[in-house]
Amino acid sequence: MLMEPNFILLGETSIANTFTVRVCDINNINGIEVLFDQLKISGLKYLIYDVIKKHINNDDYNDLNLWKTDIAFGDKLKNLTEEQICQDSEQLVPITRFNKYFPDQDAVDKSLIFVQVPATGKCLPMFYLSNKKLAVTKYRILSDARISVIYLISDISDYYPSKKRPRIIKALEEEEVTSMTWNHQSNAIKSALIEPPIIIDNGVYSLGESEFKKFVISGTFVDKSLFIMEFMIYGQRAILITRPRRFGKSTNLSMLQTFLSVDYPPLNYIPDVKTSLFGKLKVAKFEWFAKLHYKQWPVIHISFKDLGNESWEQMRNETKERIRDLYRKHRYVISILSEDDKKLFEKVLNGTTEEEYLSNAISRLARYLDEFFGKSSIILIDEYDWPMGNARGFYDKADNFFGIMYSSVAKENSYVHKILFVGILPLRQSSFLSGLNNVVTYPMHERQSRSGRAVFSDTFGFTEEEIKSLLEKKHQNEKLNELRLYYNGYRTSTKVHIYNPHSVISFLEKNEIDNYWINSGSAITLVEYLKKCGSGVKDRLHSIDNIIHSSFSQDQDESDESDESVIGLDVELMPYLLYNDLDTKPEMNALCTLLYYSGYLTMVPGSLTGHTVKNVKLVIPNREIACQWILWIFEVMSMEYAKTNEIYESLFKKDIAKFCNKFPSLYMELICCFDIGDLKRGKLYETWYHILFLGSLAIYHSVEYRVEVNREVGVGRPDLRIIPIVQNKTVSITYEFKHTENDDSGMMKDVATGALDQIFVKDYRMNLPDHVKEIVEVGIAFCDKVAFVSARCLKRSKEGLTTNEDWEVVSEWETGKME
């Protein structure tokens, strides 16, 4: 059988410039004989390449794209753009057999196949000037620049007949991709970075959502799309970006995948970034970048967050499931694989892969995608360090398995164009990422590069300008100072303010300042490491109470100067960590490095003096994080829980006399530990009292009791309530705190009594479950290190819904009262 399909290079404007390629019964495809019935479109590309290879600057036939249309379409060429041609044509899929598109000669005669010039610049579009043929590279990527090149080619009239009239070369008039040096590209990004923030506001705040598409379509999205350009232009081949949890890492990876990932099945038109999800974002302004990278790359994207961690078998099996899902997504490649590779592919799909093959599954998938698309992959690995951080009792197995997996894709792998790891900690490369000295780490304190920018430094978290734009849309500009106090405090090496994005979005949704970030995830692992510290480390950490005091007593203004008077921990920040080191007896530098990368400490601006990050001063970022530290200190820093619990337990036993008489002494001991200094503003004091009691009473928040702080009840907000949630617990406790300006006993007594009166007047006894039979109400007046307590016990006198009058006072007591 012999067929000769008609071809024309996309960009030509005359049907006279077509050429043909012979398809025979037996075809030589790159040295392999392929029968006509077995010939695929990928093989047809080779036949085309064999005809035109002398006239193109390309050695890979897979780069060609083929589009099939009706032969009559050729008459319209001069009036249509390339995009219009592709929209009205059918793209030929590499893995599909030739005879599916062309079952007989009649189908061949009626068809015209466009050979599309790829966006990599490897293939040269052909144009004519008089009787000479010109081949023009629209852009060709070199190591130091992007330039246009013109080649004069003669004696090719056999396949490319001359045009009837001269024509100005399109590639010289309207370059599809601007010729730009690396410096020009860098300057283009920097100019966009100083433009006002772009906020996509759909009126909804998508807490807990990480999928880029959902953010843009139905949520509130702060434009971080320039991260895509930084990643592709500045970033090294193998990159690790570390940030605290809930700082936008997963969303940025989702955005990268959405922008870069090639569509399959392929689109029947050339995608336009300006009409996509990115159309309103900053990246869409750079057409030259979109033409290079938008929908141009095979992408492998996987997350290892929240793998089962009760045993190595559970973690391995859940890893197997996630890799199976990845293979299902790309199962279209299976038809081009060898028999051996098909068997391995199917074993992954069936969940029967052995561990030794599983650890190389991502690397093999990159090879399969390269064979299918003729292009190396971009790999995105989210929460790369999660398995090691949660492998209790089987750390070595997890470390070895994931070390092999990551090495196989990041070290000298020709099938991988770029790989990005994101996580919280920089794990030690000499052990975990064995041999991967090519992985470049970008922490929040990343220094300025030769571009003059600290790469990736402000693409995670919200900047001050972005916060101002968010508040302006919400018409809450007056809240800026309050947000600074509670959610600001992180700094880049270029002194850009970074806010905790999760807490800010939570505030915008609920319109209330609260500890959203510290309540959004467990800190159990950090507490365990703190408990394992030696006495020397704990002695140094005892100074944290002064740092907490600084968090409450100093406003966070916009000053970026390093202040030697700032109270902080002077440590050496370690470049890498190993979880095994932390599991034994963590030393001070390792522990503070862990706390820094986890977001519980931050650098004082200007304290970073060298690449080895020695003698760095670390402080608590903001008041929200200070609240977490106070809770930790109660649990970790050798507080006498037995004595503390005995006093608080007395209220559950309705022994109010014991509490009134012993709490003031306990308070004085605690306050000496924390030293709140000379705080004078009552609002700050009240916040301190909430945290103090919450730290002590947090142990009661469990399956038996619910601890509520500042929750709306009746016509006000009681400072703290402990409510039993099981039937056999019948005592509820309500606390109300007040601050006085002096420690006169008479005044403090009146203020404490006023606190009890407030509980009655504002109906804080409402909304209690029916099984609550008794209430203990406690009013406490504080002044510096002095406390005065008034308390009473009440008994329910009526079943069902109650009012204040349905509770009978059965006993009362106050500090200093004699038996």
Buried (B, 14 or more C-beta within 10 A) or exposed (E): EEBBBBBBBBBBBBBBBBBBBEBBEEBEBEEEEBEBEBBBBBBBBBBBBBBBEEBBEBEBBBBBBBBBBEBEBBEBBEEBEBEEBBBBBBBBBBEEBBBEBBEEEEBBEEBBBBBBBBBBBBBBBBBBBEEEBBBBBBBBEEEEEBEBBEEEBEEBEEBBBBBEEEBEBBBEEEBBBBBBEBEEBBBBBEEBBEEEBBBBBBEBBBBEBBBBEBBBBBBBBBBBBBBBBBBBBBBBEBBBBBBBBBBBBBBBBBBBBBBBBBEBEBEEBBBBBEEBBBEBBBBBBBBBBBBBBBBBBBBBBBBBBEBBBEBBEEBBEBBBEBBBEBBEEBBBBBEBBEEEBEEBBBBBBEEEBEEEEBBBBBBBBBBBBBBBBBBBBBBBBBBBBBBBBBBBEBBEBBBEBBBBBBBBBBBEBEBBBBBBBBBBBBBBBEBBBBEBEBBBBBBBBBBEEEBEBBBBBBBBBBBBBBBBBBBEEBEBEEBBEEBBBBBBBBBBBBBBBBBBBBBBBBBBBEEEBBBBBBEBEEBEBBBEBBEBBEEEBBEBBEEBBEBBBBBBBEEBEEEEEBBEEBBBBBBBBBBBBBBBBBEEEBBBBBBBBBBBBBBBBBBBBBBBEEEEBEEBBBBBBBBBBBBBBBBBBBBBBEBEEEEBBEBBEBBBEBBBBBBBBBBBEBBEBBBEEBEBEEBEEEEBBBBBBBBBBBBBBEBBEEEEBBBBBBBEBBEBBBBBBBBBEEEEBBBBBBBBBBBBEEBEEEBBBBBBBBBBEBBBEBBBBEBBBEEBBBBBBBBBBBBBBBBBBBBBBBEBEEEEEBEBEBBEEEBBBBBEEEE
